[in-house]
Amino acid sequence: MNELKFVYGPVPSRRMGESLGISPIPKKTCNYSCIYCQLGRTDKLSNKRQEFFAVSDIIEELKDNLSSKVNFDVVTIVGEGEPTLYLKLGDLIDEIKKLTTKPVAVITNGSLLYDKSVQKDLSKADIVLPSLDSYDENTFKKVNRPYGKLDFMECYKGLTQFSKNYKGQLWLEIMLIEGINDDENSLIKFKSLIKEINYDRLYINTPVRPPAEEGVHQVKSEDMDRAVEFLGGISIENLVSVGFDSKIKDDYKAILSIIKRHPMNQFEIKTFLNSRKCKDSLDIIERLNKDQAIDHINYKGITTYRLK
């Protein structure tokens, strides 16, 4: 199989099982530069929707992938930044649905939901997973570090409006960061905000992979339990994920195709290689450690690999 530009995985999703990913935007193109982002800082901060790639090119690659009879539970449009910046998102969803009966999900920061055209595009998805990490303009700038013209209340109102009209499943996610938005006052404000949103599930998350910035820490387990109980949500940490997969035959290239969009730690890589019956796993790990195109982040004693 040729090098994949848009399609990757399946990769494990604790919320959706085995997720076949589609990235319709260039690497690190986003209108946020979140302090907890596992992909690092945003290189291309933009709030302009563009047709970065032709829908036909993305679909052609998806067709090729599906021809190999890959097993997956859901097609997830997520990319390496904010997927709603892709101008042809609605057309892409339409074309995906012509190829598979599996649900199509979009993981989004929700920032552009004030835009009617974005609401229309996302209405075609079976599952929309927006995030709400902030509860006012101050935390918005501190946690999400948005594109300059974005206003917290405008983004929030867009999310609430979309949730009231959307016919699919809306799974809201809140990312809690120790000492920033996990205290009692923050939880009270979050609870007030989510009352206005029609969601089917509420996931409570916390950074477990190396974040973009130092000083970003996951919340303590007891604080997570308190947040889950108070907000009536589900802790993502309590969900079980399955293994990574790739149809690329070369083991090293397969790893690179995954960590381009989804960082893997040392244990995940070893498990992935074992599942492929790789006999040179130690050589591959050594090669990864020497590769200058890869970030090697030691986080809590565990090495995580992600493509620069």
C-alpha contacts under 8 A as a table, 3 or more apart, distances in Angstrom:
res1	aa1	res2	aa2	distance
1	M	247	K	7.45
1	M	248	I	5.98
1	M	249	K	7.43
2	N	248	I	7.86
3	E	248	I	7.80
4	L	7	V	5.98
4	L	8	Y	7.02
4	L	61	E	7.25
4	L	257	S	7.35
6	F	22	I	5.45
6	F	23	S	4.94
6	F	24	P	6.33
6	F	58	I	6.03
6	F	61	E	7.17
7	V	20	L	7.30
7	V	21	G	5.65
7	V	22	I	4.61
7	V	23	S	6.46
7	V	58	I	7.61
7	V	61	E	6.81
7	V	62	L	6.33
7	V	65	N	7.73
8	Y	11	V	7.73
8	Y	20	L	6.29
8	Y	21	G	5.13
8	Y	22	I	6.44
8	Y	246	S	7.07
8	Y	257	S	6.67
8	Y	258	I	6.45
9	G	19	S	6.95
9	G	20	L	5.26
9	G	21	G	6.03
9	G	244	F	6.73
9	G	245	D	5.34
9	G	246	S	5.06
9	G	247	K	7.74
9	G	258	I	6.54
10	P	18	E	5.59
10	P	19	S	4.90
10	P	20	L	4.24
10	P	21	G	6.56
10	P	71	N	7.71
10	P	72	F	6.30
10	P	244	F	6.20
10	P	245	D	5.13
10	P	246	S	6.38
11	V	18	E	5.77
11	V	19	S	5.36
11	V	20	L	6.60
11	V	21	G	7.49
11	V	242	V	7.92
11	V	243	G	6.70
11	V	244	F	4.46
11	V	245	D	5.93
11	V	258	I	7.78
12	P	17	G	6.06
12	P	18	E	5.07
12	P	19	S	6.20
12	P	241	S	5.42
12	P	242	V	4.98
12	P	243	G	5.42
12	P	244	F	5.59
13	S	16	M	5.24
13	S	17	G	5.11
13	S	18	E	5.96
13	S	19	S	6.11
13	S	241	S	5.74
13	S	242	V	7.21
14	R	17	G	6.11
14	R	236	I	6.79
14	R	239	L	5.42
14	R	240	V	5.60
14	R	241	S	4.52
14	R	242	V	7.63
15	R	236	I	7.44
15	R	239	L	7.10
15	R	241	S	7.91
16	M	19	S	6.64
16	M	73	D	6.98
16	M	74	V	6.87
17	G	72	F	7.76
17	G	73	D	6.04
17	G	74	V	7.67
17	G	241	S	6.57
17	G	242	V	6.57
18	E	71	N	7.78
18	E	72	F	4.96
18	E	73	D	5.19
18	E	74	V	6.75
18	E	242	V	6.76
18	E	243	G	7.89
19	S	72	F	5.86
19	S	73	D	5.99
19	S	74	V	5.15
19	S	75	V	5.86
19	S	76	T	6.11
20	L	72	F	6.10
20	L	73	D	7.63
20	L	74	V	6.22
20	L	75	V	4.82
20	L	76	T	5.96
21	G	75	V	5.94
21	G	76	T	4.83
21	G	77	I	5.91
21	G	78	V	6.80
21	G	79	G	7.53
22	I	75	V	7.32
22	I	76	T	6.10
22	I	77	I	4.80
22	I	78	V	6.33
22	I	79	G	6.13
23	S	26	P	7.88
23	S	77	I	6.09
23	S	78	V	5.81
23	S	79	G	3.54
23	S	80	E	6.59
23	S	83	P	7.42
24	P	52	F	7.19
24	P	53	F	6.73
24	P	58	I	7.40
24	P	77	I	7.51
24	P	78	V	7.92
24	P	79	G	6.04
24	P	83	P	6.61
24	P	86	Y	6.41
25	I	29	T	6.69
25	I	52	F	6.01
25	I	53	F	7.34
25	I	79	G	6.13
25	I	80	E	6.96
25	I	81	G	7.22
25	I	82	E	7.74
25	I	83	P	6.48
25	I	85	L	7.51
25	I	86	Y	6.29
26	P	29	T	5.75
26	P	52	F	7.16
26	P	79	G	7.97
26	P	80	E	7.04
26	P	81	G	7.88
27	K	79	G	7.67
27	K	80	E	5.14
27	K	81	G	6.78
28	K	39	L	7.46
28	K	41	R	7.71
28	K	42	T	5.13
28	K	43	D	5.51
28	K	44	K	6.08
28	K	80	E	5.20
28	K	81	G	4.95
29	T	42	T	6.53
29	T	43	D	6.57
29	T	44	K	4.68
29	T	45	L	6.07
29	T	46	S	6.83
29	T	80	E	6.85
29	T	81	G	4.94
29	T	82	E	6.67
30	C	33	S	7.12
30	C	42	T	6.50
30	C	44	K	6.40
30	C	45	L	5.30
30	C	46	S	5.84
30	C	47	N	7.26
30	C	81	G	4.61
30	C	82	E	4.82
30	C	85	L	7.51
31	N	45	L	5.21
31	N	46	S	4.94
31	N	47	N	5.13
31	N	81	G	8.00
31	N	82	E	6.86
31	N	146	P	5.77
31	N	147	Y	5.06
32	Y	42	T	7.21
32	Y	45	L	6.82
32	Y	82	E	7.99
32	Y	144	N	5.59
32	Y	145	R	5.62
32	Y	146	P	4.26
32	Y	147	Y	6.00
33	S	37	C	7.43
33	S	41	R	5.79
33	S	42	T	5.05
33	S	45	L	7.37
33	S	144	N	5.81
33	S	145	R	5.22
33	S	146	P	6.30
34	C	37	C	5.38
34	C	41	R	7.36
34	C	143	V	5.69
34	C	144	N	4.08
34	C	145	R	5.75
34	C	146	P	7.79
34	C	212	A	7.35
35	I	41	R	7.59
35	I	142	K	7.89
35	I	143	V	5.69
35	I	144	N	6.48
35	I	145	R	7.49
35	I	211	P	6.59
35	I	212	A	5.31
35	I	213	E	5.36
35	I	216	V	7.14
36	Y	40	G	7.97
36	Y	143	V	7.68
36	Y	207	P	6.29
36	Y	210	P	7.77
36	Y	211	P	4.31
36	Y	212	A	5.33
36	Y	213	E	6.58
36	Y	216	V	6.44
37	C	40	G	5.53
37	C	41	R	7.07
37	C	211	P	5.24
37	C	212	A	5.20
38	Q	209	R	6.03
38	Q	210	P	5.80
38	Q	211	P	5.01
38	Q	212	A	6.19
38	Q	263	P	7.11
39	L	80	E	7.46
39	L	211	P	7.66
39	L	212	A	6.92
39	L	261	R	7.41
39	L	262	H	7.71
39	L	263	P	7.40
39	L	306	R	7.27
40	G	211	P	6.53
40	G	212	A	4.10
40	G	213	E	7.66
41	R	212	A	5.44
41	R	213	E	7.89
42	T	45	L	6.09
42	T	81	G	7.80
45	L	147	Y	6.47
46	S	147	Y	6.52
47	N	85	L	7.05
47	N	147	Y	6.52
48	K	85	L	6.45
49	R	84	T	7.35
49	R	85	L	4.27
49	R	86	Y	5.55
49	R	87	L	5.02
50	Q	85	L	6.31
50	Q	86	Y	5.40
50	Q	87	L	4.75
50	Q	88	K	7.84
51	E	54	A	6.79
51	E	86	Y	5.66
51	E	87	L	4.96
51	E	88	K	6.06
52	F	86	Y	6.63
52	F	87	L	7.86
53	F	57	D	7.15
53	F	58	I	7.48
54	A	57	D	5.34
54	A	58	I	6.71
55	V	58	I	5.24
55	V	59	I	6.14
55	V	88	K	7.13
55	V	91	D	7.36
55	V	92	L	5.85
56	S	59	I	5.11
56	S	60	E	5.97
57	D	60	E	5.16
57	D	61	E	6.42
58	I	61	E	5.33
58	I	62	L	6.31
59	I	62	L	4.88
59	I	63	K	6.08
59	I	92	L	7.72
59	I	95	E	7.06
59	I	96	I	7.00
60	E	63	K	5.12
60	E	64	D	6.36
61	E	64	D	5.10
61	E	65	N	6.26
62	L	65	N	5.00
62	L	66	L	6.10
63	K	66	L	5.14
63	K	67	S	6.17
63	K	99	L	7.44
64	D	67	S	5.23
64	D	68	S	7.14
65	N	68	S	5.71
65	N	69	K	7.63
65	N	70	V	7.11
65	N	247	K	7.71
66	L	69	K	5.42
66	L	70	V	5.98
67	S	70	V	7.67
68	S	247	K	7.76
70	V	247	K	7.62
72	F	75	V	7.68
73	D	102	K	6.52
73	D	103	P	7.65
74	V	102	K	5.52
74	V	103	P	5.21
74	V	104	V	5.99
74	V	105	A	6.98
75	V	102	K	6.90
75	V	103	P	6.34
75	V	104	V	4.86
75	V	105	A	6.13
76	T	104	V	5.93
76	T	105	A	4.70
76	T	106	V	5.65
76	T	107	I	7.19
77	I	83	P	6.81
77	I	104	V	7.57
77	I	105	A	6.17
77	I	106	V	4.78
77	I	107	I	6.46
78	V	81	G	7.35
78	V	82	E	7.09
78	V	83	P	5.63
78	V	106	V	5.98
78	V	107	I	5.16
78	V	108	T	7.02
79	G	82	E	6.91
79	G	83	P	5.99
79	G	261	R	6.90
80	E	83	P	7.96
80	E	261	R	5.69
82	E	85	L	5.92
82	E	108	T	6.09
82	E	109	N	6.76
83	P	86	Y	5.64
83	P	89	L	7.74
83	P	106	V	7.67
83	P	107	I	7.53
83	P	108	T	6.48
84	T	87	L	7.17
84	T	89	L	6.70
84	T	108	T	6.92
84	T	112	L	7.12
84	T	118	V	6.68
86	Y	89	L	5.53
88	K	91	D	5.30
88	K	92	L	6.15
89	L	92	L	5.03
89	L	93	I	6.27
89	L	121	D	5.99
89	L	122	L	7.73
90	G	93	I	5.22
90	G	94	D	6.33
90	G	120	K	7.39
90	G	121	D	4.07
90	G	122	L	6.74
90	G	124	K	6.65
91	D	94	D	5.06
91	D	95	E	6.28
91	D	121	D	7.80
92	L	95	E	5.19
92	L	96	I	6.17
93	I	96	I	5.10
93	I	97	K	6.26
93	I	104	V	7.25
93	I	124	K	6.69
93	I	125	A	6.70
94	D	97	K	5.33
94	D	98	K	6.71
94	D	124	K	7.36
95	E	98	K	5.22
95	E	99	L	6.99
96	I	99	L	5.38
96	I	100	T	6.59
96	I	104	V	7.81
97	K	100	T	5.39
97	K	101	T	6.44
97	K	102	K	7.92
97	K	104	V	7.53
98	K	101	T	7.89
103	P	125	A	7.76
103	P	126	D	5.65
103	P	127	I	7.33
104	V	125	A	5.47
104	V	126	D	5.34
104	V	127	I	6.42
105	A	125	A	5.78
105	A	126	D	5.87
105	A	127	I	4.46
105	A	128	V	5.62
105	A	129	L	7.41
106	V	122	L	7.53
106	V	125	A	6.82
106	V	127	I	6.46
106	V	128	V	5.00
106	V	129	L	6.13
107	I	128	V	6.15
107	I	129	L	4.72
107	I	130	P	6.13
108	T	111	S	7.87
108	T	128	V	7.45
108	T	129	L	6.04
108	T	130	P	4.85
108	T	131	S	6.68
109	N	130	P	5.19
109	N	131	S	4.90
109	N	132	L	7.30
110	G	113	L	5.65
110	G	130	P	4.93
110	G	131	S	6.11
110	G	132	L	7.63
110	G	155	C	7.07
110	G	159	L	6.37
111	S	114	Y	7.42
111	S	150	L	7.74
111	S	155	C	5.03
111	S	156	Y	7.68
111	S	158	G	7.87
111	S	159	L	7.81
112	L	115	D	5.61
112	L	118	V	6.57
112	L	155	C	6.53
112	L	158	G	7.38
113	L	116	K	7.07
113	L	118	V	5.93
113	L	119	Q	5.72
113	L	155	C	6.43
113	L	158	G	4.59
113	L	159	L	5.52
113	L	162	F	6.77
114	Y	118	V	7.79
114	Y	119	Q	7.62
114	Y	154	E	6.48
114	Y	155	C	5.87
114	Y	157	K	6.90
114	Y	158	G	3.84
114	Y	159	L	7.03
115	D	118	V	5.34
115	D	119	Q	6.44
115	D	158	G	7.36
116	K	119	Q	4.98
116	K	120	K	6.17
117	S	120	K	5.03
117	S	121	D	6.25
118	V	121	D	5.06
118	V	122	L	6.10
119	Q	122	L	5.25
119	Q	123	S	6.03
119	Q	162	F	6.27
120	K	123	S	5.19
120	K	124	K	7.19
121	D	124	K	5.85
121	D	125	A	7.76
122	L	125	A	5.47
122	L	128	V	7.12
123	S	126	D	7.88
123	S	166	Y	5.89
123	S	167	K	7.18
123	S	168	G	7.36
125	A	128	V	6.57
125	A	168	G	7.03
126	D	168	G	5.06
126	D	169	Q	6.26
127	I	168	G	5.80
127	I	169	Q	4.72
127	I	170	L	5.88
127	I	171	W	7.29
128	V	168	G	7.55
128	V	169	Q	6.41
128	V	170	L	5.06
128	V	171	W	6.28
129	L	170	L	5.96
129	L	171	W	4.77
129	L	172	L	5.63
129	L	173	E	7.02
130	P	170	L	7.67
130	P	171	W	6.81
130	P	172	L	5.36
130	P	173	E	6.35
131	S	172	L	5.82
131	S	173	E	4.66
131	S	174	I	5.80
131	S	175	M	7.62
132	L	135	Y	7.67
132	L	172	L	7.25
132	L	173	E	6.13
132	L	174	I	5.12
132	L	175	M	7.32
133	D	140	F	7.46
133	D	143	V	7.16
133	D	144	N	7.47
133	D	173	E	7.75
133	D	174	I	5.03
133	D	175	M	5.18
133	D	176	L	6.98
133	D	181	N	8.00
134	S	137	E	7.73
134	S	139	T	5.18
134	S	140	F	5.01
134	S	143	V	6.99
134	S	144	N	7.72
134	S	181	N	7.44
134	S	190	F	7.82
135	Y	139	T	6.45
135	Y	140	F	7.04
135	Y	186	S	7.50
135	Y	189	K	6.25
135	Y	190	F	5.96
135	Y	193	L	7.26
136	D	139	T	5.64
136	D	140	F	6.03
136	D	152	F	6.37
136	D	153	M	7.44
137	E	140	F	4.88
137	E	141	K	6.28
137	E	151	D	7.21
137	E	152	F	5.32
137	E	153	M	7.57
138	N	141	K	5.42
138	N	142	K	6.23
139	T	142	K	4.79
139	T	143	V	5.71
139	T	144	N	7.72
139	T	180	I	7.93
139	T	181	N	7.61
140	F	143	V	5.55
140	F	144	N	5.38
140	F	145	R	6.52
140	F	146	P	7.28
140	F	152	F	6.43
141	K	144	N	5.65
141	K	145	R	4.40
141	K	146	P	6.24
142	K	145	R	5.83
146	P	150	L	6.36
147	Y	150	L	5.78
150	L	154	E	7.69
150	L	155	C	7.38
151	D	154	E	5.39
151	D	155	C	6.28
152	F	155	C	5.21
152	F	156	Y	6.11
153	M	156	Y	4.93
153	M	157	K	5.96
154	E	157	K	5.21
154	E	158	G	6.19
155	C	158	G	5.12
155	C	159	L	6.35
156	Y	159	L	5.08
156	Y	160	T	6.31
157	K	160	T	5.11
157	K	161	Q	6.06
158	G	161	Q	5.17
158	G	162	F	6.09
159	L	162	F	5.20
159	L	163	S	6.12
159	L	197	I	7.38
160	T	163	S	5.13
160	T	164	K	6.48
160	T	196	E	6.25
160	T	197	I	4.88
160	T	198	N	7.21
161	Q	164	K	5.38
161	Q	165	N	6.74
161	Q	197	I	7.98
162	F	165	N	5.35
162	F	166	Y	5.83
163	S	166	Y	5.33
163	S	170	L	7.12
163	S	197	I	5.94
163	S	198	N	5.12
163	S	199	Y	6.72
164	K	197	I	7.23
164	K	198	N	5.86
166	Y	169	Q	7.91
166	Y	170	L	7.84
169	Q	199	Y	7.43
169	Q	200	D	6.05
170	L	198	N	7.64
170	L	199	Y	5.02
170	L	200	D	5.42
170	L	201	R	6.82
171	W	199	Y	5.94
171	W	200	D	5.73
171	W	201	R	4.67
171	W	202	L	5.84
171	W	203	Y	7.23
172	L	199	Y	6.35
172	L	200	D	7.79
172	L	201	R	6.15
172	L	202	L	4.84
172	L	203	Y	6.15
173	E	202	L	5.74
173	E	203	Y	4.63
173	E	204	I	5.84
173	E	205	N	6.95
174	I	202	L	7.73
174	I	203	Y	6.38
174	I	204	I	5.09
174	I	205	N	5.98
175	M	204	I	6.17
175	M	205	N	4.66
175	M	206	T	5.18
175	M	207	P	7.41
176	L	180	I	7.76
176	L	181	N	5.84
176	L	182	D	5.59
176	L	204	I	7.18
176	L	205	N	6.08
176	L	206	T	4.99
176	L	207	P	7.67
176	L	218	Q	7.26
176	L	219	V	6.74
177	I	180	I	5.57
177	I	181	N	5.80
177	I	182	D	6.10
177	I	206	T	6.06
177	I	207	P	7.03
177	I	216	V	6.63
177	I	217	H	5.95
177	I	218	Q	5.52
177	I	219	V	5.82
178	E	181	N	6.83
178	E	182	D	5.84
178	E	216	V	7.23
178	E	217	H	5.51
178	E	218	Q	5.63
178	E	219	V	4.58
178	E	220	K	7.49
179	G	182	D	6.22
179	G	183	D	6.96
180	I	183	D	7.53
181	N	186	S	5.38
181	N	187	L	7.52
182	D	186	S	5.97
182	D	187	L	6.49
182	D	219	V	7.26
182	D	223	D	7.47
182	D	227	A	7.66
183	D	186	S	5.31
183	D	187	L	6.37
184	E	187	L	5.14
184	E	188	I	6.26
185	N	188	I	5.15
185	N	189	K	6.41
186	S	189	K	5.15
186	S	190	F	6.19
187	L	190	F	4.99
187	L	191	K	6.07
187	L	227	A	6.86
187	L	230	F	7.61
187	L	231	L	7.38
188	I	191	K	5.14
188	I	192	S	6.36
189	K	192	S	5.14
189	K	193	L	6.37
190	F	193	L	5.13
190	F	194	I	6.19
190	F	231	L	7.91
191	K	194	I	5.36
191	K	195	K	6.35
191	K	231	L	5.99
192	S	195	K	5.56
192	S	196	E	7.60
193	L	196	E	5.91
193	L	197	I	7.38
194	I	197	I	5.08
195	K	198	N	7.78
199	Y	202	L	7.05
201	R	233	G	7.21
201	R	234	I	7.85
202	L	232	G	7.46
202	L	233	G	4.75
202	L	234	I	6.16
203	Y	233	G	5.46
203	Y	234	I	4.79
203	Y	235	S	5.87
203	Y	236	I	6.12
204	I	224	M	7.90
204	I	227	A	7.77
204	I	228	V	6.69
204	I	233	G	6.15
204	I	234	I	5.78
204	I	235	S	4.88
204	I	236	I	6.08
205	N	235	S	6.21
205	N	236	I	5.55
205	N	237	E	7.15
206	T	217	H	8.00
206	T	218	Q	5.08
206	T	219	V	6.40
207	P	210	P	7.50
207	P	211	P	6.89
207	P	216	V	7.67
207	P	217	H	6.50
207	P	218	Q	4.99
208	V	218	Q	6.36
209	R	263	P	7.96
209	R	299	Y	7.45
209	R	304	T	7.58
210	P	297	I	6.71
210	P	298	N	7.82
210	P	299	Y	5.89
210	P	304	T	7.28
211	P	214	E	7.15
211	P	216	V	6.61
213	E	216	V	6.28
219	V	223	D	6.23
219	V	224	M	6.25
220	K	223	D	5.22
220	K	224	M	6.23
221	S	224	M	5.00
221	S	225	D	6.20
222	E	225	D	5.06
222	E	226	R	6.24
223	D	226	R	4.98
223	D	227	A	6.17
224	M	227	A	5.07
224	M	228	V	6.10
224	M	235	S	7.42
225	D	228	V	5.15
225	D	229	E	6.20
225	D	235	S	7.93
226	R	229	E	5.26
226	R	230	F	6.04
227	A	230	F	5.11
227	A	231	L	5.86
227	A	232	G	7.93
227	A	233	G	7.89
228	V	231	L	5.44
228	V	232	G	5.49
228	V	233	G	4.88
228	V	234	I	6.06
228	V	235	S	6.44
229	E	232	G	5.17
229	E	233	G	6.89
234	I	238	N	7.83
235	S	238	N	5.51
235	S	239	L	7.27
236	I	239	L	5.32
237	E	240	V	7.83
243	G	268	E	7.82
243	G	271	T	7.76
243	G	272	F	6.89
244	F	268	E	7.81
244	F	272	F	6.09
245	D	272	F	7.18
246	S	249	K	7.89
246	S	254	A	5.91
246	S	258	I	7.77
247	K	254	A	7.49
248	I	251	D	7.31
248	I	253	K	6.98
248	I	254	A	5.22
249	K	253	K	7.93
249	K	254	A	6.95
250	D	253	K	5.39
250	D	254	A	5.99
251	D	254	A	5.01
251	D	255	I	6.36
251	D	273	L	7.23
251	D	278	C	7.52
252	Y	255	I	5.24
252	Y	256	L	6.37
252	Y	284	I	6.51
253	K	256	L	4.98
253	K	257	S	6.14
254	A	257	S	5.17
254	A	258	I	6.53
255	I	258	I	5.22
255	I	259	I	6.20
255	I	269	I	7.59
256	L	259	I	5.29
256	L	260	K	6.01
256	L	307	L	7.03
257	S	260	K	5.50
257	S	261	R	7.52
258	I	261	R	5.83
258	I	262	H	5.64
258	I	263	P	7.24
258	I	264	M	7.93
259	I	262	H	4.67
259	I	263	P	4.49
259	I	264	M	6.13
259	I	305	Y	6.69
259	I	306	R	4.85
259	I	307	L	5.71
260	K	263	P	7.14
260	K	306	R	6.23
260	K	307	L	4.91
260	K	308	K	7.74
261	R	306	R	7.88
261	R	307	L	7.92
262	H	306	R	7.24
263	P	304	T	6.55
263	P	305	Y	5.59
263	P	306	R	4.69
263	P	307	L	7.76
264	M	268	E	5.83
264	M	269	I	6.31
264	M	304	T	5.58
264	M	305	Y	5.48
264	M	306	R	6.86
265	N	268	E	5.33
265	N	269	I	6.30
265	N	302	I	6.81
265	N	303	T	5.58
265	N	304	T	3.91
265	N	305	Y	5.92
266	Q	269	I	5.23
266	Q	270	K	6.31
266	Q	302	I	6.92
266	Q	303	T	5.67
266	Q	304	T	6.14
266	Q	305	Y	7.57
267	F	270	K	5.15
267	F	271	T	6.15
268	E	271	T	5.12
268	E	272	F	5.97
269	I	272	F	4.96
269	I	273	L	6.12
270	K	273	L	5.14
270	K	274	N	6.07
270	K	281	S	6.95
271	T	274	N	5.05
271	T	275	S	6.15
272	F	275	S	5.21
272	F	276	R	6.61
273	L	276	R	5.14
273	L	277	K	6.34
273	L	278	C	5.31
273	L	281	S	6.32
274	N	277	K	4.87
274	N	278	C	5.77
274	N	281	S	7.82
275	S	278	C	7.62
278	C	281	S	5.98
280	D	283	D	5.33
280	D	284	I	6.26
281	S	284	I	5.02
281	S	285	I	6.15
282	L	285	I	5.13
282	L	286	E	6.20
283	D	286	E	5.07
283	D	287	R	6.08
284	I	287	R	4.91
284	I	288	L	6.12
285	I	288	L	5.03
285	I	289	N	6.22
286	E	289	N	5.03
286	E	290	K	6.41
287	R	290	K	5.21
287	R	291	D	6.11
288	L	291	D	5.16
288	L	294	I	7.21
289	N	294	I	7.93
289	N	296	H	7.14
291	D	294	I	5.71
292	Q	295	D	7.53
293	A	307	L	6.20
293	A	308	K	5.70
294	I	305	Y	6.55
294	I	306	R	5.71
294	I	307	L	4.50
294	I	308	K	5.36
295	D	305	Y	5.79
295	D	306	R	5.33
295	D	307	L	6.00
295	D	308	K	5.85
296	H	303	T	6.36
296	H	304	T	5.84
296	H	305	Y	5.02
296	H	306	R	6.92
297	I	302	I	7.98
297	I	303	T	5.44
297	I	304	T	5.17
297	I	305	Y	6.53
298	N	301	G	5.88
298	N	302	I	5.46
298	N	303	T	4.45
298	N	304	T	6.41
299	Y	302	I	5.32
299	Y	303	T	6.29
299	Y	304	T	7.29
